[in-house]
Amino acid sequence: MSLAGISVDPTENNRAMVDKLLLPFPLLSDPEGRVIKQWDVWNENDGGIAKPSIFALRRDGSIGWAYVGRDFADRPTDDELFDSIQGGA
């Protein structure tokens, strides 16, 4: 299993976030929001930021599990996330 994050922040900001939070996965940069818009998680109402979203993809590219929050504070619990990774993808 591989894990990566995608953010609209510049690469330098993402690198600093990975270092600060000691993230065990890469944080990729999508400054134009292409992937975020393509996956329909762009939130124009909150000033053009992504809704908090997690997609667990199977090896064949299909979505095994998805969570898309309503706003910046709507996120899955740790238990929901870990259960989805173990069973959904």
Secondary structure by P-SEA (a helix, b strand, c coil): cbbbbbbcccaaaaaaaaaaacccbbbbbcccaaaaaaacccccccccccccbbbbbcccccccbbbbbccccccccaaaaaaaaaccc
